Amino acid sequence: MKEACGVVGIVAPGRSVAHLCIDSLYALQHRGQESAGVATFDGESIRLVKDNGLVSSVFTEHNVLMLGGDAGIGHTRYATSGLANWTAAQPVIRYSGAHGIALGHNGNLTNTEMLADKAGILPGMMLSDSDLIAELLSHRVDDGDSVVDALDHVLPTLEGAYSLVVMDGTTIHGVRDPHGFRPLCIGRLGTDDAPEGWVLASESPALDVIGASFVREVLPGELVTISPLGVSARQLMPPSSDREKLCIFEFVYFARPDTYLMGHQVHTARRRMGERLASQSRVEADLVMGVPDSGVPAAEGFAAASGIPFGYGLVKNRYIGRSFIAPDQRARANAVRRKLNPLRENIAGKRLVVVDDSIVRGTTTRALVAMLRDAGAAEVHLRISSPPLMWPCYYGIDLPTRDELLAANLSVPEIRDYLGCDSLEYITLPNLRAAIQLDGECCDACLTGNYPSTTPVSLGLWGDRR
């Protein structure tokens, strides 16, 4: 899986906003390791630094000096739509209106072809759906709209997932789609009585790292505006329902464990996933271990609920990117050994419960099981803290087609045999919801096929993605 991107927007008069944006992007690096960028408004024009690579490699002491001003937005990217080269890195800029427009997008639109056709934009002109949004806003501004009026006109025409930050001079707008597929929150620099600035960010740790306090999450369909004058909000579009549809995999895998989503800390939810997994069936084992990083909290919960000791069986190389970004199956399998190495003395002769967050194609999991057996594991019992992934995602996670999804083509016993483990159990969807303490919220379309919004299939655009 490729995951969602990360966005941040900051207005802080008298502060070095570029440095604040960059620090926030470090806290959002897990959401996108392909490219990074920051745009600031220096009082006269928009300044931009972006490039392929990690935040630490994109920004240097020299190029940060170019980014003056009190307002800025930043972005870390995985490409789920469009190209994956430097030109498609974000923020995206259009020099329309008095100050120009800079935009960062987390999500994926499902009606880009219809939007482009309606606007008279030729196929191939836009680098991504984010670029298309910027172009549509630019057209409205060129026709005389203010940026706010352009947002009012363009955003209701978009289908799919989007959490946006849009900079217009020293003013930054943040908005979530009416379903709330992707996260976005508001933070405050300074105190209640003496605010020093305002922040919009994909996850709450991006606030913590710059000393901002969490205020609340942006509501589905809500437009939040931050400026040197303060913060304001209004409901731009009615929510799609009385319950937001934040992607359930934010809790399982994507978000940092110290993030708060929908009032719940992710780490606590993941521990409860492990507890629920342990309650589904008993297994005789000597050690419970998690696959770093997101499998570890669930393993802790499994151990606590089962009474089987928790321990570490794998060491992670922190300088290797996530294995799902590898270009083919063989590379993904090899990436497991580059990223993870077994602690042989902890594993040899042991019956292991191995807790991981998900199985997509199964290639990396199969290589992991083989690695543990080579290290001397007597038994390997896999426990997965998400239900089987059965359907593609159209809302910003680059899940493969159904032909490539292991669980869409094999039964659980067949998957167990393919992976080479002694037993395999997935958490049930009711137990996953109970662990997150949800009451009907969250998008689970990749697990159920119940898409809460239009998809390219329903629009007749992309075929059936089989």
C-alpha positions as CSV (number, residue, x, y, z in Angstrom):
1,M,0.0,0.0,0.0
2,K,1.0,3.5,-0.7
3,E,-0.4,5.8,1.9
4,A,-1.9,9.2,2.1
5,C,0.2,12.4,1.9
6,G,0.8,14.9,4.7
7,V,-0.1,18.6,4.7
8,V,0.6,21.6,7.0
9,G,-0.3,25.2,6.9
10,I,1.0,27.9,9.4
11,V,0.4,31.6,9.9
12,A,2.6,33.0,12.7
13,P,3.5,36.7,12.5
14,G,7.1,37.4,13.5
15,R,8.1,33.7,13.4
16,S,10.2,31.8,10.8
17,V,7.3,30.0,9.3
18,A,9.5,28.0,6.9
19,H,11.3,26.4,9.8
20,L,8.0,25.7,11.5
21,C,6.7,24.0,8.4
22,I,9.8,21.9,7.9
23,D,9.7,20.8,11.5
24,S,6.0,19.8,11.1
25,L,6.9,17.9,7.9
26,Y,9.4,15.8,9.9
27,A,6.5,14.7,12.1
28,L,4.5,13.8,8.9
29,Q,7.3,12.1,7.0
30,H,5.7,8.7,7.5
31,R,2.8,9.9,5.3
32,G,5.0,10.5,2.3
33,Q,8.6,9.7,1.5
34,E,8.6,10.4,-2.2
35,S,8.9,14.2,-2.2
36,A,8.5,17.2,0.1
37,G,8.0,20.9,-0.4
38,V,7.3,24.2,1.4
39,A,5.8,27.4,-0.1
40,T,5.8,30.7,1.8
41,F,4.4,34.2,1.1
42,D,7.1,36.9,1.8
43,G,4.7,39.8,1.5
44,E,5.2,40.2,-2.2
45,S,5.2,36.8,-3.8
46,I,5.1,33.1,-3.2
47,R,8.4,31.4,-2.6
48,L,8.7,27.6,-3.2
49,V,11.3,24.9,-2.4
50,K,10.3,21.3,-3.3
51,D,12.2,18.2,-4.5
52,N,12.1,14.5,-4.6
53,G,13.3,12.8,-1.5
54,L,12.9,12.9,2.3
55,V,12.4,16.2,4.2
56,S,16.0,16.0,5.5
57,S,17.4,15.8,2.0
58,V,15.1,18.4,0.3
59,F,15.7,21.3,2.7
60,T,19.2,22.8,3.2
61,E,20.5,25.8,5.1
62,H,20.8,27.7,1.9
63,N,17.4,27.0,0.3
64,V,15.5,27.6,3.5
65,L,16.8,31.2,3.4
66,M,14.7,31.8,0.3
67,L,11.5,31.0,2.2
68,G,10.8,34.2,4.1
69,G,7.4,35.4,5.3
70,D,4.7,34.8,8.0
71,A,2.6,32.3,6.2
72,G,3.5,29.0,4.6
73,I,2.2,25.5,3.7
74,G,4.1,22.3,3.4
75,H,3.6,18.8,1.9
76,T,5.0,15.3,2.0
77,R,3.9,13.1,-0.9
78,Y,3.3,9.6,-2.1
79,A,1.9,9.6,-5.6
80,T,-1.6,7.9,-5.7
81,S,-2.6,10.0,-8.8
82,G,-0.5,11.3,-11.6
83,L,3.2,11.4,-12.0
84,A,5.9,10.7,-9.4
85,N,8.6,13.1,-10.6
86,W,9.8,16.5,-9.4
87,T,7.3,18.6,-11.3
88,A,4.4,16.7,-9.6
89,A,5.9,17.4,-6.1
90,Q,3.8,19.8,-4.0
91,P,2.8,22.4,-3.0
92,V,1.3,23.3,-6.4
93,I,1.4,27.0,-7.4
94,R,-0.7,29.2,-9.7
95,Y,0.2,32.9,-10.1
96,S,-3.4,34.1,-10.3
97,G,-5.0,37.0,-8.4
98,A,-3.1,39.5,-6.3
99,H,-0.9,37.1,-4.5
100,G,-1.0,33.8,-6.3
101,I,-2.3,30.5,-5.0
102,A,-0.3,27.6,-3.4
103,L,-2.0,24.3,-2.7
104,G,-1.3,21.1,-0.8
105,H,-3.6,18.0,-1.2
106,N,-4.0,14.8,0.8
107,G,-6.3,12.4,-0.9
108,N,-7.5,11.3,-4.3
109,L,-10.2,12.6,-6.6
110,T,-12.5,10.2,-8.4
111,N,-14.0,12.5,-11.1
112,T,-10.9,14.1,-12.5
113,E,-11.7,13.2,-16.1
114,M,-15.2,14.8,-15.8
115,L,-13.8,17.9,-14.2
116,A,-11.1,18.4,-16.8
117,D,-13.5,17.9,-19.6
118,K,-16.0,20.4,-18.2
119,A,-13.2,23.0,-17.8
120,G,-11.8,22.4,-21.3
121,I,-8.5,21.0,-20.0
122,L,-6.9,18.6,-22.5
123,P,-5.8,15.1,-21.3
124,G,-2.2,15.1,-20.2
125,M,-2.1,18.8,-19.3
126,M,-2.4,18.2,-15.6
127,L,0.3,16.4,-13.6
128,S,-2.1,15.1,-10.9
129,D,-5.5,15.6,-9.4
130,S,-3.9,18.2,-7.1
131,D,-2.7,20.1,-10.1
132,L,-6.2,20.0,-11.5
133,I,-7.7,21.5,-8.3
134,A,-5.2,24.3,-8.5
135,E,-6.0,24.9,-12.2
136,L,-9.7,25.0,-11.5
137,L,-9.3,27.5,-8.7
138,S,-7.0,29.6,-10.9
139,H,-9.6,29.7,-13.7
140,R,-12.1,31.2,-11.3
141,V,-9.7,33.7,-9.9
142,D,-8.6,34.8,-13.4
143,D,-12.3,35.3,-14.1
144,G,-12.6,37.8,-11.2
145,D,-13.4,35.5,-8.2
146,S,-11.7,35.9,-4.9
147,V,-9.9,32.8,-3.7
148,V,-12.7,32.2,-1.2
149,D,-15.3,32.5,-3.9
150,A,-13.3,30.1,-6.1
151,L,-13.2,27.6,-3.3
152,D,-17.0,28.0,-2.8
153,H,-17.5,27.3,-6.5
154,V,-14.9,24.5,-7.1
155,L,-14.9,22.3,-4.0
156,P,-18.5,21.2,-4.2
157,T,-17.8,19.8,-7.7
158,L,-15.0,17.5,-6.5
159,E,-15.7,13.8,-5.8
160,G,-13.5,11.6,-3.7
161,A,-11.1,12.4,-0.9
162,Y,-9.4,15.6,-0.2
163,S,-7.9,17.5,2.8
164,L,-6.5,20.7,1.4
165,V,-4.4,23.6,2.5
166,V,-4.6,26.6,0.2
167,M,-2.5,29.7,0.7
168,D,-3.6,33.1,-0.6
169,G,-1.1,35.7,0.6
170,T,-1.0,35.7,4.4
171,T,-4.3,33.7,4.5
172,I,-4.5,29.9,4.5
173,H,-7.6,27.9,4.1
174,G,-8.0,24.3,5.2
175,V,-10.9,22.1,4.1
176,R,-11.9,18.4,4.3
177,D,-14.2,16.7,1.9
178,P,-17.8,16.1,3.0
179,H,-17.0,12.5,4.0
180,G,-13.9,13.3,6.0
181,F,-11.8,10.5,4.4
182,R,-8.5,12.1,5.3
183,P,-7.6,13.7,8.6
184,L,-6.9,17.4,9.2
185,C,-6.7,19.3,12.5
186,I,-6.3,22.8,13.9
187,G,-3.6,23.9,16.4
188,R,-2.7,27.1,18.2
189,L,0.7,28.7,18.8
190,G,0.8,30.6,22.1
191,T,-2.0,30.6,24.6
192,D,-5.7,31.0,24.6
193,D,-5.3,34.5,25.9
194,A,-2.4,35.4,23.7
195,P,-2.3,33.3,20.5
196,E,0.9,33.7,18.4
197,G,-0.3,31.9,15.3
198,W,-2.4,29.1,13.9
199,V,-1.7,25.7,12.3
200,L,-3.5,23.3,10.1
201,A,-2.0,19.8,9.9
202,S,-2.8,16.2,8.9
203,E,-1.9,14.8,12.3
204,S,-1.6,16.2,15.8
205,P,2.2,15.3,16.3
206,A,2.9,18.0,13.6
207,L,1.5,20.4,16.2
208,D,3.4,19.0,19.1
209,V,6.8,19.2,17.4
210,I,6.5,23.0,17.0
211,G,5.0,23.7,20.4
212,A,1.4,24.2,19.2
213,S,-1.6,23.0,21.1
214,F,-4.3,20.9,19.6
215,V,-7.6,22.7,19.3
216,R,-9.8,20.3,17.3
217,E,-10.2,18.4,14.1
218,V,-11.6,20.1,11.0
219,L,-15.1,18.7,10.4
220,P,-16.1,17.0,7.1
221,G,-17.1,19.7,4.6
222,E,-15.8,22.5,6.8
223,L,-13.7,25.4,5.6
224,V,-11.2,26.8,8.2
225,T,-9.4,30.0,7.5
226,I,-6.3,31.1,9.4
227,S,-4.7,34.6,9.0
228,P,-2.8,37.2,11.1
229,L,-6.2,38.2,12.4
230,G,-7.0,34.8,13.8
231,V,-9.1,31.8,12.9
232,S,-12.6,31.4,11.5
233,A,-14.6,28.5,10.2
234,R,-17.8,27.8,8.3
235,Q,-19.6,24.8,6.9
236,L,-18.8,25.1,3.2
237,M,-20.5,21.8,2.2
238,P,-23.0,19.7,4.2
239,P,-21.4,16.5,5.6
240,S,-22.3,13.5,3.6
241,S,-23.9,11.9,6.6
242,D,-24.1,12.3,10.4
243,R,-21.0,10.1,10.8
244,E,-17.6,11.0,9.2
245,K,-15.9,8.4,7.0
246,L,-12.2,8.7,8.1
247,C,-10.2,5.9,6.6
248,I,-10.1,3.0,9.1
249,F,-6.5,2.3,8.1
250,E,-5.5,5.5,9.7
251,F,-6.0,3.7,13.0
252,V,-4.6,0.3,11.8
253,Y,-1.4,1.5,10.0
254,F,-1.1,5.0,8.5
255,A,-1.2,7.4,11.4
256,R,1.5,7.8,14.0
257,P,0.8,6.0,17.3
258,D,0.9,9.3,19.2
259,T,-1.7,10.9,16.9
260,Y,-5.2,11.6,18.2
261,L,-8.0,10.9,15.7
262,M,-11.7,11.3,16.4
263,G,-10.9,11.7,20.0
264,H,-8.9,8.5,20.3
265,Q,-5.1,8.0,20.6
266,V,-4.0,5.6,17.9
267,H,-1.5,3.7,20.1
268,T,-4.3,2.8,22.6
269,A,-6.6,1.7,19.7
270,R,-3.8,-0.6,18.4
271,R,-3.3,-2.2,21.8
272,R,-7.0,-2.9,22.0
273,M,-6.8,-4.5,18.5
274,G,-4.3,-7.0,19.9
275,E,-6.5,-7.7,22.9
276,R,-9.4,-8.4,20.7
277,L,-7.3,-10.7,18.5
278,A,-6.3,-12.7,21.5
279,S,-9.9,-13.0,22.6
280,Q,-10.9,-14.5,19.2
281,S,-9.0,-17.7,19.6
282,R,-6.4,-19.2,21.9
283,V,-3.0,-20.4,20.7
284,E,-0.2,-22.2,22.6
285,A,3.0,-20.2,22.1
286,D,6.1,-19.1,23.9
287,L,6.5,-15.5,22.7
288,V,4.4,-12.7,21.2
289,M,6.2,-10.3,18.9
290,G,5.1,-7.5,16.7
291,V,6.3,-6.6,13.2
292,P,7.7,-3.0,13.5
293,D,6.4,-0.5,13.7
294,S,2.6,-0.6,13.7
295,G,2.3,-4.2,14.7
296,V,4.1,-3.7,18.0
297,P,1.3,-2.0,20.0
298,A,-1.1,-4.7,18.9
299,A,1.4,-7.4,19.9
300,E,1.6,-5.7,23.3
301,G,-2.1,-5.9,23.7
302,F,-2.2,-9.6,22.5
303,A,0.4,-10.5,25.0
304,A,-1.4,-8.8,27.9
305,A,-4.7,-10.4,27.0
306,S,-3.3,-13.9,26.3
307,G,-0.7,-14.2,29.1
308,I,1.9,-15.1,26.6
309,P,5.2,-13.1,27.2
310,F,5.8,-10.2,24.9
311,G,9.2,-9.9,23.3
312,Y,11.2,-8.5,20.4
313,G,12.0,-10.8,17.5
314,L,12.9,-8.3,14.8
315,V,15.3,-5.4,14.6
316,K,14.2,-2.7,12.1
317,N,16.7,-0.7,10.0
318,R,15.4,2.8,10.4
319,Y,17.0,4.1,7.3
320,I,15.0,1.9,4.9
321,G,11.7,3.1,3.4
322,R,8.5,1.0,3.7
323,S,8.7,-2.1,1.6
324,F,5.5,-1.6,-0.3
325,I,7.1,1.2,-2.4
326,A,9.3,-1.4,-4.1
327,P,8.6,-1.6,-7.8
328,D,8.0,-5.4,-8.1
329,Q,7.4,-8.6,-6.2
330,R,11.0,-9.7,-6.0
331,A,12.2,-6.3,-4.9
332,R,9.4,-6.3,-2.2
333,A,10.6,-9.6,-0.9
334,N,14.2,-8.5,-0.8
335,A,13.2,-5.4,0.9
336,V,12.1,-7.4,3.9
337,R,15.6,-8.5,4.6
338,R,17.0,-5.0,4.1
339,K,14.5,-3.6,6.5
340,L,14.1,-6.3,9.2
341,N,16.6,-8.7,10.8
342,P,15.7,-11.5,13.2
343,L,17.0,-11.6,16.8
344,R,18.0,-15.3,16.6
345,E,18.5,-16.0,20.3
346,N,15.0,-14.7,21.0
347,I,13.4,-16.8,18.2
348,A,15.3,-20.1,18.0
349,G,13.2,-23.0,19.2
350,K,10.3,-20.7,20.1
351,R,6.6,-21.0,19.2
352,L,5.9,-17.5,18.0
353,V,2.8,-15.4,17.7
354,V,3.7,-12.7,15.1
355,V,1.3,-9.7,15.0
356,D,1.2,-7.6,11.9
357,D,-1.1,-4.8,10.7
358,S,-2.2,-6.2,7.3
359,I,-1.5,-8.5,4.3
360,V,-1.8,-7.0,0.9
361,R,-0.2,-9.1,-1.9
362,G,1.4,-11.5,0.7
363,T,4.9,-11.3,-0.8
364,T,6.6,-9.5,2.1
365,T,4.7,-11.6,4.7
366,R,5.7,-14.8,3.0
367,A,9.4,-13.7,3.1
368,L,9.0,-12.7,6.7
369,V,7.7,-16.1,7.7
370,A,10.6,-17.8,5.8
371,M,13.1,-15.5,7.6
372,L,11.7,-16.4,11.0
373,R,11.9,-20.1,10.2
374,D,15.5,-19.7,9.0
375,A,16.2,-18.1,12.3
376,G,15.0,-21.3,14.1
377,A,11.4,-20.5,15.0
378,A,9.6,-23.8,15.9
379,E,6.2,-22.4,15.0
380,V,4.9,-19.2,13.4
381,H,1.3,-18.2,14.2
382,L,0.3,-15.0,12.3
383,R,-2.2,-12.6,13.8
384,I,-3.4,-9.7,11.7
385,S,-4.9,-6.5,13.2
386,S,-7.0,-5.7,10.2
387,P,-9.6,-7.9,8.4
388,P,-8.7,-9.3,5.0
389,L,-8.1,-6.6,2.3
390,M,-10.6,-7.5,-0.4
391,W,-11.2,-4.3,-2.5
392,P,-9.2,-1.5,-4.1
393,C,-9.2,2.0,-2.6
394,Y,-10.1,5.1,-4.7
395,Y,-9.7,7.7,-1.9
396,G,-6.0,8.1,-1.6
397,I,-4.4,4.8,-0.7
398,D,-2.8,3.0,-3.7
399,L,-4.1,-0.5,-3.0
400,P,-3.6,-2.9,-5.9
401,T,-6.4,-4.3,-8.1
402,R,-8.4,-7.2,-6.9
403,D,-6.3,-9.6,-9.0
404,E,-3.3,-8.6,-6.8
405,L,-5.0,-8.6,-3.4
406,L,-4.3,-12.0,-1.8
407,A,-7.5,-12.2,0.2
408,A,-9.7,-11.4,-2.8
409,N,-8.5,-14.6,-4.5
410,L,-7.7,-17.1,-1.7
411,S,-9.5,-18.4,1.4
412,V,-7.8,-17.9,4.8
413,P,-6.6,-21.6,4.8
414,E,-5.2,-21.1,1.3
415,I,-3.5,-17.9,2.4
416,R,-2.0,-19.7,5.4
417,D,-0.6,-22.4,3.2
418,Y,0.8,-19.8,0.7
419,L,2.5,-17.9,3.5
420,G,3.9,-21.0,5.1
421,C,2.7,-20.2,8.7
422,D,1.3,-22.7,11.2
423,S,-1.9,-20.7,11.7
424,L,-3.4,-17.4,10.5
425,E,-6.2,-15.3,12.0
426,Y,-7.4,-11.8,11.0
427,I,-9.3,-9.6,13.4
428,T,-13.0,-9.4,12.7
429,L,-14.5,-6.1,11.5
430,P,-16.7,-5.9,14.6
431,N,-13.7,-6.4,16.8
432,L,-11.7,-3.8,14.9
433,R,-14.5,-1.3,15.3
434,A,-14.8,-2.1,19.0
435,A,-11.0,-1.7,19.4
436,I,-11.2,1.8,17.9
437,Q,-14.4,2.4,19.8
438,L,-16.3,3.4,16.7
439,D,-20.1,3.6,16.4
440,G,-20.6,3.3,12.6
441,E,-17.9,5.8,11.6
442,C,-14.9,5.3,9.3
443,C,-14.6,4.2,5.7
444,D,-14.0,0.4,5.4
445,A,-14.6,0.0,1.7
446,C,-11.3,-1.9,1.2
447,L,-12.6,-4.5,3.6
448,T,-16.2,-4.6,2.6
449,G,-16.6,-3.2,-0.9
450,N,-19.1,-0.7,0.5
451,Y,-17.9,2.6,-1.0
452,P,-19.5,5.6,0.7
453,S,-18.9,7.9,-2.3
454,T,-18.7,7.7,-6.0
455,T,-15.8,5.8,-7.5
456,P,-14.4,5.8,-11.1
457,V,-16.2,2.5,-11.6
458,S,-19.6,4.0,-10.8
459,L,-18.7,7.0,-12.9
460,G,-17.7,4.7,-15.8
461,L,-14.2,6.0,-16.0
462,W,-11.5,3.5,-15.0
463,G,-13.1,0.1,-15.7
464,D,-13.6,-2.3,-12.9
465,R,-10.0,-2.4,-11.6
466,R,-9.9,-6.1,-11.5
